């Protein structure tokens, strides 16, 4: 793709539910535009977009993929995205790079979970939207019913721009050349509805329309059409069959003539200063190739051969090969040694990218996800509002199968983490587990398979341990006289101490109240070391003891046998004795939970939450769902993702955040203590 003017560029993302045919549609567009010689097949693993071996094996997309093509003087950047809800992060990231979100609907299944979510997320970003009803040639489809369901779900602004004909073997245009017979509805009526909707955003054109009737040309409608798209006043609906080619040529014409150019879309605002700060100044980048560079990194790929790849959309200026670019507020620039366009798995070198172009730089460690690239220190303080992604809730504890891979696992997980904003890695300070979190079982399974196949690193997995704590409920005292004789030099150390509960969250405090040097000051750190070791290990259930004050007030040493190890041991045993007499209890983490669900499932989910020892604290009605808020013990949420999916048919989502620690019920404490005793005995 040679250097071109921004006015000729179109960018769109194919989003929607799994199985809607997005990848096949991308393949059909590439073929029809002459970018490939023959159409590949998802089933055979031969498409341009699904090139990853794991995608070929799975038979569906796992990652967003970029392609480009030229058609009738227009240069198109297309992002194909996965459709499973577990992989939604890839789709959300793609929305940051395009001017049009094309929501693809399976004519056999109608509106599905990801259809609604992607329509909602695209609208929240202010993107122009269109709907593509695919697979119109499949058996037992009712395109008219699907169109009605789209309009009922997303509003009267969803209007057909073409209609199926010849039983799904072709489509008839309703905008540029409104002639012919459709399988349902009237082509002329569809044309009139489009014109009526468009002229509503332009008073002058409305007056002209009332004078001329329908004799307004597509050229006259172009400006108002783009305005209607920007304002969400119009969401064109087109029909297609990617497999038999019906509607593909018509879709290309819509892309060429009606999908907004970089100057016609709704670009995201940039900010001078931190977004949300009182002194932040919002502005829009100018799609001017001669201005300073502003570009946004919306995707990171760690390629085993090319290295770290930063994929970005140019919003302003021209990025040239050998140019010097800064990353955010970094003071040192990097040189653009190679500049790429992406065509599935292939990297195509190019000399320059202008506003609207999507490209990549490789082997630049400074480039990070969501970063702003620029070529002037004047833009050091320029930011974009951070992208909002679904929060990863599904967790697994992982550890390497092979000895010696303990360090390597962190290196591999870090590479996976920088590629995916919905994948998190945590080394838990209490349980000492390495926990990975994602959007669901499919998401994490893909990461584990990538670790095994690409990085040759196999791991064992388990549900993450709950980070319980222990504490005390009253004061008490403990004593230990440690004396050991082995024939030679012995060990001696005696410690008296008291323990007291502190307020929740105040942590541990060690107090040296010894008088007269009965425990030499040189041994007091050893006493503290023993105390801390015992509290870190736990006393009744094997979990760290928190919020306690330990005061050492008396003891005894020996001029010859007084040793560090003796006072470590005495401190440890004395504090265990004191804690056991101080009403020890186990605390569990309580989380705030926010469940988003269709109204029909509110009762079932509220009842389910109560059965998990949770409490509903409120409900809030949104436009298309109900939000249930409450509190629940973290230990009760191990299977909640699958339970929510089962109850709501995949239409529910939830988020949690830590609230506080609270005592576990007596029966739970008894169970945890018994498990700890069995483990100690083993």
ZALUMLUM-484913 format. One line per 10 residues: number of its first residue (from 0); their letters; for each residue x negated, y, z negated of C-alpha. Coordinates in Angstrom, 1 decimal. Example, Ala and Ser with C-alpha at 12.3 -4.5 7.8 and 13.67 -1.06 7.14 Angstrom:
# ZALUMLUM-484913
0 = as = -12.3/-4.5/-7.8 | -13.7/-1.1/-7.1;
END
This chain:
# ZALUMLUM-484913
0 = xxxxxxxxxx = 0.0/0.0/0.0 | -1.8/3.2/1.2 | -1.8/6.5/-0.7 | 1.6/8.1/-0.2 | 3.8/10.9/-1.4 | 5.8/10.6/-4.6 | 9.0/11.4/-2.8 | 8.7/8.0/-1.0 | 8.3/5.9/-4.2 | 11.0/3.9/-5.9;
10 = xxxxxxxxxx = 10.6/2.0/-9.2 | 13.1/-0.5/-10.6 | 13.2/-3.3/-13.1 | 15.3/-6.4/-12.5 | 16.8/-7.2/-16.0 | 19.6/-9.4/-17.2 | 20.3/-12.8/-18.7 | 18.3/-16.0/-17.9 | 19.5/-17.8/-14.8 | 20.9/-14.7/-13.1;
20 = xxxxxxxxxx = 18.4/-15.2/-10.3 | 16.2/-12.2/-10.8 | 13.0/-13.9/-9.7 | 14.7/-15.3/-6.6 | 16.1/-11.9/-5.8 | 12.6/-10.3/-6.1 | 11.4/-13.0/-3.7 | 14.2/-12.3/-1.3 | 13.4/-8.6/-1.3 | 9.7/-9.2/-0.7;
30 = xxxxxxxxxx = 10.5/-11.6/2.2 | 13.1/-9.3/3.8 | 10.6/-6.3/3.5 | 7.9/-8.4/5.2 | 5.6/-8.5/2.2 | 5.5/-12.3/2.2 | 5.8/-14.7/5.2 | 8.2/-17.2/3.5 | 10.4/-17.3/0.4 | 9.1/-19.3/-2.5;
40 = xxxxxxxxxx = 11.3/-21.3/-4.9 | 11.6/-21.1/-8.7 | 12.3/-24.9/-8.8 | 9.1/-25.7/-6.8 | 7.0/-23.1/-8.7 | 6.1/-21.2/-5.6 | 7.4/-17.7/-6.2 | 5.2/-14.6/-6.4 | 6.5/-13.5/-9.8 | 6.5/-16.8/-11.7;
50 = xxxxxxxxxx = 2.8/-17.6/-11.2 | 1.8/-18.7/-14.7 | 1.5/-22.5/-15.1 | 3.7/-22.4/-18.2 | 6.4/-20.6/-16.1 | 6.2/-23.1/-13.4 | 6.5/-26.0/-15.9 | 9.5/-24.3/-17.6 | 11.3/-23.3/-14.5 | 11.9/-19.7/-15.7;
60 = xxxxxxxxxx = 10.1/-16.5/-16.3 | 8.2/-16.0/-19.6 | 6.5/-12.7/-18.8 | 7.3/-9.5/-16.9 | 5.7/-9.5/-13.4 | 5.0/-6.7/-11.0 | 5.2/-6.6/-7.2 | 5.2/-3.9/-4.6 | 6.3/-3.6/-1.0 | 7.0/-1.0/1.7;
70 = xxxxxxxxxx = 10.2/-0.7/3.7 | 11.3/1.9/6.2 | 8.7/4.4/4.9 | 9.6/3.8/1.2 | 7.1/2.3/-1.3 | 8.8/0.2/-3.9 | 7.4/-1.0/-7.3 | 9.5/-3.8/-8.7 | 9.3/-5.4/-12.2 | 10.8/-8.9/-12.6;
80 = xxxxxxxxxx = 11.6/-9.7/-16.2 | 12.5/-12.8/-18.2 | 16.1/-13.1/-19.3 | 16.1/-15.2/-22.5 | 16.9/-13.1/-25.6 | 13.7/-14.5/-27.3 | 11.7/-12.8/-24.6 | 13.5/-9.4/-24.6 | 10.3/-7.5/-25.5 | 9.0/-8.0/-21.9;
90 = xxxxxxxxxx = 12.2/-6.5/-20.5 | 12.2/-3.5/-22.9 | 8.6/-2.7/-22.0 | 9.5/-2.8/-18.3 | 12.2/-0.1/-18.8 | 9.4/2.4/-19.8 | 7.9/2.1/-16.3 | 10.9/2.6/-14.0 | 13.5/5.1/-12.8 | 16.2/2.5/-12.3;
100 = xxxxxxxxxx = 17.3/-0.5/-14.3 | 19.0/-3.1/-12.1 | 21.1/-5.4/-14.3 | 21.5/-8.7/-12.5 | 24.6/-10.7/-13.3 | 25.2/-14.4/-12.5 | 28.5/-14.5/-10.6 | 29.1/-18.0/-12.0 | 28.7/-17.0/-15.6 | 29.7/-13.4/-15.6;
110 = xxxxxxxxxx = 28.6/-11.1/-18.5 | 26.2/-12.7/-20.9 | 24.3/-11.7/-24.0 | 21.3/-10.2/-22.2 | 23.6/-8.4/-19.7 | 25.1/-6.4/-22.6 | 21.8/-5.8/-24.3 | 19.9/-4.6/-21.3 | 22.8/-2.3/-20.2 | 22.7/-0.9/-23.7;
120 = xxxxxxxxxx = 18.9/-0.5/-23.9 | 18.7/1.1/-20.5 | 21.4/3.6/-21.4 | 19.7/4.4/-24.6 | 16.6/5.3/-22.6 | 18.6/7.5/-20.3 | 17.7/5.4/-17.3 | 19.7/5.3/-14.1 | 21.5/1.9/-13.9 | 23.0/-0.3/-11.2;
130 = xxxxxxxxxx = 24.5/-3.8/-11.4 | 23.7/-6.6/-9.0 | 26.2/-9.4/-9.0 | 24.1/-12.3/-7.6 | 25.0/-15.9/-6.5 | 28.2/-14.8/-4.7 | 28.0/-17.9/-2.5 | 28.0/-20.4/-5.3 | 30.9/-22.7/-5.8 | 33.9/-21.7/-7.9;
140 = xxxxxxxxxx = 32.9/-18.1/-8.3 | 35.4/-15.2/-8.5 | 33.5/-12.0/-7.6 | 36.7/-9.9/-8.1 | 37.0/-11.2/-11.7 | 33.3/-10.6/-12.4 | 33.7/-7.0/-11.1 | 36.7/-6.5/-13.4 | 34.8/-7.8/-16.4 | 31.9/-5.5/-15.6;
150 = xxxxxxxxxx = 34.2/-2.5/-15.5 | 36.0/-3.6/-18.7 | 32.7/-4.0/-20.5 | 30.8/-1.0/-19.2 | 33.4/1.5/-18.1 | 35.1/2.9/-15.0 | 31.9/4.4/-13.8 | 30.9/0.9/-12.6 | 32.0/1.1/-8.9 | 31.3/-1.3/-6.0;
160 = xxxxxxxxxx = 29.0/0.1/-3.4 | 29.5/-2.9/-1.3 | 31.8/-5.9/-1.4 | 31.5/-9.7/-0.5 | 32.8/-10.9/2.8 | 33.0/-14.2/4.7 | 33.4/-16.1/1.4 | 30.1/-14.9/0.0 | 28.0/-15.4/3.2 | 27.7/-11.6/3.8;
170 = xxxxxxxxxx = 28.6/-8.2/2.2 | 30.3/-5.1/3.7 | 29.0/-1.6/3.0 | 31.3/0.7/1.2 | 29.2/3.9/1.1 | 27.1/4.6/4.3 | 29.4/2.8/6.8 | 32.7/1.9/5.1 | 34.1/-0.3/7.8 | 35.0/-4.0/7.9;
180 = xxxxxxxxxx = 36.9/-6.6/5.9 | 36.0/-7.7/2.4 | 36.9/-10.9/0.6 | 38.9/-8.8/-1.9 | 39.9/-5.1/-2.3 | 39.8/-2.5/0.4 | 36.5/-1.1/1.7 | 38.1/2.3/2.4 | 39.5/2.4/-1.2 | 36.1/1.5/-2.6;
190 = xxxxxxxxxx = 34.5/4.3/-0.5 | 37.1/6.8/-1.7 | 36.5/5.8/-5.4 | 32.8/6.3/-5.0 | 33.2/9.7/-3.4 | 35.7/10.8/-6.0 | 33.3/9.8/-8.8 | 30.3/11.5/-7.2 | 32.0/14.9/-6.4 | 33.1/15.2/-10.0;
200 = xxxxxxxxxx = 29.6/16.2/-11.0 | 29.4/19.0/-8.3 | 32.0/21.8/-8.3 | 31.0/23.1/-4.9 | 31.2/19.7/-3.3 | 34.5/19.1/-5.0 | 35.9/22.2/-3.4 | 34.5/21.1/0.0 | 35.9/17.6/-0.5 | 39.3/18.9/-1.2;
210 = xxxxxxxxxx = 39.1/20.9/2.1 | 37.5/18.1/4.3 | 39.0/15.0/2.7 | 36.7/12.1/3.1 | 34.6/13.5/5.9 | 31.6/14.2/3.6 | 28.5/12.6/4.9 | 26.1/10.4/2.8 | 23.5/13.2/3.2 | 25.9/15.7/1.6;
220 = xxxxxxxxxx = 26.5/13.3/-1.2 | 22.9/12.5/-1.9 | 22.1/15.2/-4.5 | 25.3/14.8/-6.4 | 24.9/11.0/-6.2 | 21.5/11.2/-7.9 | 23.0/13.6/-10.5 | 25.8/11.1/-11.2 | 23.2/8.4/-11.7 | 21.2/10.5/-14.1;
230 = xxxxxxxxxx = 24.2/11.4/-16.2 | 25.5/7.8/-16.3 | 28.6/9.0/-14.5 | 28.1/6.4/-11.8 | 26.8/2.8/-12.1 | 26.8/1.3/-8.6 | 27.7/-2.3/-8.3 | 26.5/-4.4/-5.4 | 26.9/-8.0/-4.5 | 24.3/-10.4/-3.2;
240 = xxxxxxxxxx = 23.1/-14.0/-2.8 | 19.3/-14.1/-3.1 | 19.3/-17.7/-1.8 | 21.3/-17.2/1.4 | 20.2/-13.6/1.9 | 23.7/-12.1/1.7 | 23.5/-8.5/0.6 | 19.6/-8.4/0.5 | 19.3/-6.0/3.5 | 22.1/-3.8/2.1;
250 = xxxxxxxxxx = 20.3/-3.8/-1.3 | 17.1/-2.7/0.4 | 18.9/0.2/2.0 | 20.3/1.2/-1.4 | 16.8/1.1/-2.8 | 15.5/3.2/0.1 | 18.2/5.8/0.2 | 19.8/5.9/-3.3 | 17.5/4.7/-6.0 | 16.0/7.8/-7.5;
260 = xxxxxxxxxx = 12.5/9.0/-6.6 | 10.2/10.1/-9.5 | 11.5/13.6/-9.0 | 15.2/12.5/-9.2 | 15.2/10.2/-12.2 | 15.4/10.7/-15.9 | 11.7/10.7/-17.0 | 10.9/10.2/-20.7 | 9.9/13.4/-22.5 | 6.3/13.9/-23.5;
270 = xxxxxxxxxx = 5.4/15.8/-26.7 | 2.6/18.1/-27.7 | 2.1/16.9/-31.2 | 3.6/13.8/-32.9 | 7.2/13.0/-31.8 | 9.6/13.8/-34.6 | 7.3/16.4/-36.3 | 8.7/19.8/-36.9 | 6.1/21.5/-34.6 | 6.3/18.9/-31.8;
280 = xxxxxxxxxx = 7.0/20.5/-28.4 | 8.8/18.4/-25.9 | 8.2/18.7/-22.1 | 8.6/16.7/-19.0 | 5.7/15.7/-16.8 | 5.8/17.1/-13.3 | 5.6/14.5/-10.4 | 2.9/16.7/-8.9 | -0.1/14.8/-7.5 | -2.4/17.9/-7.9;
290 = xxxxxxxxxx = -1.7/18.4/-11.6 | -3.6/17.0/-14.6 | -3.1/13.3/-15.1 | -0.5/11.9/-17.5 | 0.1/8.2/-17.4 | 1.7/5.7/-19.8 | 0.4/2.2/-20.6 | 3.5/0.0/-20.8 | 1.9/-3.5/-20.6 | -1.3/-5.2/-21.7;
300 = xxxxxxxxxx = -2.5/-8.5/-20.2 | -5.6/-10.4/-21.4 | -6.6/-12.2/-18.2 | -9.1/-15.1/-18.7 | -11.1/-13.9/-15.6 | -10.5/-10.1/-15.3 | -10.4/-9.4/-19.1 | -8.2/-6.9/-20.7 | -5.8/-5.3/-18.2 | -4.0/-2.0/-18.9;
310 = xxxxxxxxxx = -0.9/-1.6/-16.7 | 0.5/1.9/-16.5 | 2.9/4.2/-14.8 | 1.6/7.5/-13.4 | 3.9/10.4/-14.4 | 1.7/13.3/-13.3 | -1.4/13.9/-11.3 | -3.5/11.5/-9.3 | -5.5/8.6/-10.8 | -8.5/7.9/-8.5;
320 = xxxxxxxxxx = -11.1/5.2/-8.5 | -14.2/6.4/-10.3 | -12.2/9.1/-12.2 | -12.8/9.8/-15.9 | -9.8/9.2/-18.1 | -9.2/9.7/-21.9 | -7.0/7.4/-24.0 | -4.8/9.4/-26.3 | -6.8/11.6/-28.6 | -10.0/9.6/-27.9;
330 = xxxxxxxxxx = -13.0/11.9/-27.4 | -15.0/9.7/-25.0 | -13.6/9.0/-21.5 | -13.8/5.8/-19.6 | -14.6/5.4/-15.9 | -12.0/3.9/-13.6 | -14.4/1.4/-12.0 | -11.6/-0.5/-10.4 | -8.0/0.5/-9.7 | -5.4/-2.1/-8.9;
340 = xxxxxxxxxx = -1.9/-2.6/-7.6 | -0.4/-5.9/-8.9 | 1.3/-8.5/-6.6 | 2.2/-11.2/-9.0 | -1.1/-12.9/-10.0 | -3.1/-11.0/-7.4 | -4.9/-7.7/-8.0 | -5.0/-5.5/-5.0 | -7.7/-2.8/-5.1 | -6.5/0.7/-4.2;
350 = xxxxxxxxxx = -8.2/4.1/-4.1 | -5.6/6.3/-5.8 | -2.2/6.3/-7.6 | 0.2/9.2/-7.5 | 3.2/10.1/-9.7 | 5.6/7.1/-9.7 | 3.0/4.5/-8.9 | 2.4/1.6/-11.2 | -1.1/0.2/-11.3 | -3.8/-1.2/-13.6;
360 = xxxxxxxxxx = -7.3/-0.8/-14.9 | -9.4/-3.7/-16.1 | -12.1/-4.3/-18.7 | -11.4/-1.1/-20.7 | -11.2/-2.0/-24.4 | -10.0/1.4/-25.4 | -6.8/1.1/-23.5 | -3.9/0.1/-25.8 | -0.2/-0.6/-25.4 | 2.0/2.5/-25.4;
370 = xxxxxxxxxx = -1.1/4.8/-25.0 | -1.1/8.0/-22.9 | -3.9/8.2/-20.3 | -5.0/11.7/-19.3 | -8.0/13.5/-17.7 | -8.1/16.7/-19.8 | -8.8/17.5/-23.4 | -5.9/19.8/-23.2 | -3.7/16.7/-23.4 | -5.4/15.2/-26.4;
380 = xxxxxxxxxx = -2.3/15.9/-28.5 | 0.2/14.7/-25.9 | 2.3/11.7/-27.0 | 5.3/9.8/-25.9 | 7.9/8.7/-28.4 | 7.0/5.1/-29.4 | 9.0/2.4/-27.6 | 11.6/0.8/-29.8 | 11.5/-3.0/-29.6 | 13.5/-5.8/-31.3;
390 = xxxxxxxxxx = 11.8/-6.7/-34.6 | 10.2/-10.2/-34.7 | 12.0/-12.2/-37.4 | 11.2/-15.8/-36.6 | 8.0/-17.0/-38.4 | 5.7/-19.9/-38.5 | 2.6/-20.6/-40.6 | -0.2/-21.9/-38.4 | -3.7/-23.3/-39.0 | -6.2/-24.9/-36.5;
400 = xxxxxxxxxx = -6.2/-28.6/-36.1 | -10.0/-28.8/-35.6 | -12.5/-27.9/-38.2 | -14.6/-25.0/-37.2 | -11.8/-23.1/-35.4 | -10.9/-21.0/-38.5 | -12.5/-17.9/-37.1 | -11.5/-18.5/-33.5 | -7.8/-18.7/-34.3 | -7.9/-15.1/-35.4;
410 = xxxxxxxxxx = -9.6/-14.0/-32.1 | -7.0/-15.9/-30.0 | -4.0/-14.6/-32.0 | -5.4/-11.1/-31.7 | -5.4/-11.4/-27.9 | -1.8/-12.6/-27.9 | -0.8/-9.9/-30.3 | -2.2/-7.0/-28.1 | -0.3/-8.4/-25.1 | 3.1/-8.5/-26.8;
420 = xxxxxxxxxx = 4.7/-5.8/-29.0 | 7.2/-8.3/-30.3 | 4.6/-10.8/-31.6 | 3.0/-10.2/-34.9 | 0.2/-11.9/-36.9 | -0.1/-11.7/-40.6 | -2.5/-13.1/-43.1 | -0.3/-13.2/-46.2 | -2.2/-12.0/-49.3 | -0.1/-14.2/-51.7;
430 = xxxxxxxxxx = 0.3/-17.5/-49.9 | -3.0/-17.2/-48.0 | -1.2/-18.4/-44.9 | -1.6/-17.2/-41.3 | 1.9/-16.4/-40.2 | 3.0/-15.6/-36.7 | 6.3/-13.9/-36.0 | 8.3/-13.6/-32.8 | 11.9/-13.1/-31.5 | 12.8/-16.7/-31.7;
440 = xxxxxxxxxx = 11.8/-20.4/-31.3 | 11.3/-20.1/-27.5 | 9.1/-17.0/-27.9 | 6.8/-18.7/-30.4 | 6.7/-22.0/-28.6 | 5.4/-20.1/-25.5 | 2.6/-18.6/-27.6 | 1.6/-22.0/-29.0 | 1.6/-23.5/-25.5 | -0.5/-20.6/-24.2;
450 = xxxxxxxxxx = -3.0/-21.2/-27.1 | -3.3/-24.8/-26.2 | -3.4/-24.5/-22.4 | -5.3/-21.3/-21.8 | -7.5/-21.1/-24.9 | -7.8/-24.8/-25.7 | -6.8/-24.2/-29.3 | -4.3/-26.5/-31.0 | -2.7/-25.7/-34.3 | -0.4/-27.3/-36.8;
460 = xxxxxxxxxx = 2.7/-25.4/-37.8 | 5.0/-25.2/-40.8 | 7.7/-22.9/-42.1 | 6.0/-19.9/-44.0 | 5.9/-20.3/-47.7 | 8.0/-17.9/-49.7 | 5.8/-15.4/-51.6 | 7.2/-16.0/-55.1 | 5.7/-14.3/-58.1 | 5.5/-15.1/-61.8;
470 = xxxxxxxxxx = 5.8/-12.6/-64.7 | 6.5/-12.6/-68.4 | 9.5/-11.3/-70.3 | 8.0/-10.6/-73.8 | 4.7/-10.2/-75.6 | 2.7/-13.0/-76.9 | -0.8/-14.0/-78.0 | -3.4/-16.6/-76.9 | -6.6/-18.0/-78.2 | -9.4/-20.2/-76.9;
480 = xxxxxxxxxx = -12.6/-21.4/-78.5 | -14.8/-22.9/-75.8 | -17.6/-25.0/-77.1 | -19.7/-27.4/-75.1 | -22.9/-29.3/-76.2 | -24.8/-31.4/-73.7 | -27.9/-32.1/-75.6 | -29.8/-29.1/-74.4 | -28.5/-25.5/-74.3 | -24.8/-25.4/-75.0;
490 = xxxxxxxxxx = -21.9/-23.1/-74.1 | -19.9/-21.1/-76.5 | -17.3/-18.3/-76.2 | -14.2/-17.5/-78.2 | -11.4/-15.1/-77.1 | -8.3/-13.7/-78.7 | -5.9/-11.8/-76.5 | -2.3/-10.6/-76.2 | -0.1/-10.2/-73.2 | 2.7/-7.7/-72.7;
500 = xxxxxxxxxx = 5.2/-7.3/-69.8 | 4.8/-4.1/-67.6 | 7.5/-2.5/-65.5 | 8.2/-4.1/-62.1 | 5.6/-3.0/-59.6 | 3.1/-1.6/-62.1 | 0.7/-4.5/-61.5 | -2.1/-5.9/-63.7 | -3.9/-4.1/-66.5 | -6.9/-5.4/-68.5;
510 = xxxxxxxxxx = -7.7/-3.7/-71.8 | -10.9/-4.2/-73.8 | -9.9/-3.5/-77.5 | -12.8/-5.5/-79.1 | -14.4/-3.8/-82.1 | -17.9/-4.2/-83.4 | -19.3/-6.0/-80.5 | -18.0/-9.5/-81.5 | -17.8/-10.2/-77.8 | -20.9/-8.5/-76.3;
520 = xxxxxxxxxx = -20.0/-6.0/-73.6 | -22.1/-8.0/-71.1 | -19.6/-10.8/-71.3 | -16.4/-8.8/-71.0 | -16.4/-8.9/-67.2 | -16.6/-12.7/-67.5 | -13.5/-12.7/-69.7 | -11.7/-10.5/-67.2 | -12.8/-12.8/-64.4 | -11.3/-15.8/-66.2;
530 = xxxxxxxxxx = -8.1/-14.0/-67.0 | -7.6/-12.8/-63.4 | -8.4/-16.3/-62.0 | -5.7/-17.9/-64.2 | -3.1/-15.2/-63.3 | -3.9/-15.4/-59.6 | -3.4/-19.2/-59.6 | -0.1/-19.0/-61.5 | 0.9/-20.6/-64.8 | 4.3/-22.3/-64.5;
540 = xxxxxxxxxx = 4.9/-22.7/-60.7 | 1.6/-21.9/-59.0 | 2.4/-18.3/-58.0 | 0.4/-15.2/-59.0 | 1.4/-13.5/-62.2 | 2.3/-9.8/-61.8 | 3.1/-6.8/-63.9 | 1.3/-7.8/-67.1 | -1.1/-6.1/-69.5 | -3.8/-8.3/-71.1;
550 = xxxxxxxxxx = -5.5/-6.9/-74.2 | -8.6/-8.7/-75.5 | -8.9/-7.7/-79.2 | -11.2/-10.2/-80.9 | -13.6/-13.1/-80.3 | -16.9/-14.6/-81.0 | -20.2/-15.3/-79.3 | -23.4/-17.1/-80.0 | -26.9/-15.7/-79.6 | -28.2/-18.8/-77.7;
560 = xxxxxxxxxx = -25.1/-20.6/-76.3 | -23.0/-17.5/-75.4 | -22.9/-17.7/-71.6 | -20.9/-16.2/-68.8 | -19.2/-19.5/-67.9 | -18.1/-20.0/-71.5 | -16.3/-16.6/-71.5 | -14.7/-17.2/-68.1 | -13.3/-20.5/-69.4 | -12.2/-19.0/-72.7;
570 = xxxxxxxxxx = -10.5/-16.1/-71.0 | -8.7/-18.4/-68.6 | -7.4/-20.8/-71.2 | -6.4/-18.1/-73.6 | -4.3/-16.2/-71.1 | -2.6/-19.4/-70.0 | -1.6/-20.1/-73.6 | -0.3/-16.6/-74.0 | 1.7/-16.6/-70.8 | 3.4/-19.9/-71.6;
580 = xxxxxxxxxx = 4.6/-18.4/-74.9 | 5.7/-15.1/-73.3 | 8.9/-16.2/-71.6 | 7.5/-16.7/-68.2 | 9.8/-16.5/-65.2 | 9.5/-16.9/-61.4 | 10.5/-13.9/-59.3 | 11.6/-14.1/-55.7 | 11.6/-11.5/-52.9 | 15.0/-10.0/-52.1;
590 = xxxxxxxxxx = 15.4/-8.5/-48.7 | 17.8/-6.0/-47.2 | 19.5/-7.6/-44.2 | 21.3/-5.8/-41.3 | 23.4/-8.2/-39.1 | 24.7/-6.9/-35.8 | 27.6/-9.1/-34.5 | 30.8/-9.0/-32.5 | 33.8/-8.3/-34.7 | 35.2/-11.8/-34.4;
600 = xxxxxxxxxx = 32.4/-13.3/-36.4 | 32.3/-10.9/-39.4 | 34.2/-13.1/-41.7 | 32.2/-16.2/-41.0 | 28.9/-14.4/-41.4 | 29.9/-12.6/-44.6 | 30.9/-16.0/-46.1 | 27.6/-17.6/-44.9 | 25.7/-14.8/-46.6 | 27.5/-15.4/-49.9;
610 = xxxxxxxxxx = 26.6/-19.1/-49.6 | 22.9/-18.0/-49.4 | 23.1/-16.2/-52.8 | 23.5/-13.0/-50.8 | 25.7/-9.9/-51.3 | 27.4/-7.9/-48.6 | 27.0/-4.2/-49.4 | 28.8/-2.7/-46.4 | 30.0/-2.9/-42.9 | 29.9/-0.3/-40.1;
620 = xxxxxxxxxx = 31.7/-0.4/-36.8 | 29.7/0.6/-33.7 | 31.1/0.9/-30.2 | 30.7/-2.7/-29.3 | 29.8/-4.5/-32.5 | 29.9/-4.5/-36.3 | 26.9/-4.0/-38.6 | 27.0/-6.0/-41.8 | 24.5/-4.8/-44.5 | 23.6/-6.7/-47.6;
630 = xxxxxxxxxx = 20.9/-8.2/-49.8 | 19.8/-11.9/-49.9 | 16.8/-13.9/-51.2 | 14.2/-14.4/-48.6 | 14.0/-18.1/-49.5 | 17.6/-18.6/-48.2 | 16.8/-17.3/-44.7 | 14.6/-20.1/-43.4 | 17.2/-21.3/-40.9 | 19.1/-18.1/-40.5;
640 = xxxxxxxxxx = 18.1/-17.3/-36.9 | 19.4/-20.7/-35.6 | 22.5/-20.4/-37.8 | 23.3/-16.9/-36.5 | 22.8/-18.1/-33.0 | 25.1/-21.0/-33.6 | 27.9/-18.9/-35.2 | 27.9/-16.1/-32.6 | 26.9/-18.0/-29.5 | 23.7/-16.0/-29.3;
650 = xxxxxxxxxx = 25.5/-12.6/-29.5 | 24.3/-11.7/-33.0 | 21.0/-10.2/-34.1 | 19.5/-9.4/-37.5 | 16.7/-7.4/-39.2 | 15.3/-7.7/-42.6 | 13.0/-5.6/-44.8 | 11.7/-6.1/-48.2 | 13.7/-4.6/-51.1 | 12.5/-5.8/-54.5;
660 = xxxxxxxxxx = 11.6/-8.8/-56.6 | 14.2/-10.5/-58.9 | 14.3/-13.5/-61.2 | 15.2/-16.8/-59.5 | 18.2/-18.7/-61.0 | 17.2/-21.2/-63.8 | 17.8/-24.3/-61.6 | 15.5/-22.9/-58.9 | 12.7/-22.1/-61.4 | 13.0/-25.7/-62.7;
670 = xxxxxxxxxx = 12.7/-27.1/-59.2 | 9.7/-24.9/-58.4 | 7.9/-25.8/-61.7 | 8.5/-29.5/-61.1 | 7.0/-29.2/-57.6 | 4.0/-27.5/-59.0 | 3.5/-30.2/-61.7 | 3.7/-32.9/-59.1 | 1.1/-31.1/-56.9 | -1.2/-30.7/-59.9;
680 = xx = -0.9/-34.4/-60.8 | -1.7/-35.4/-57.2;
END
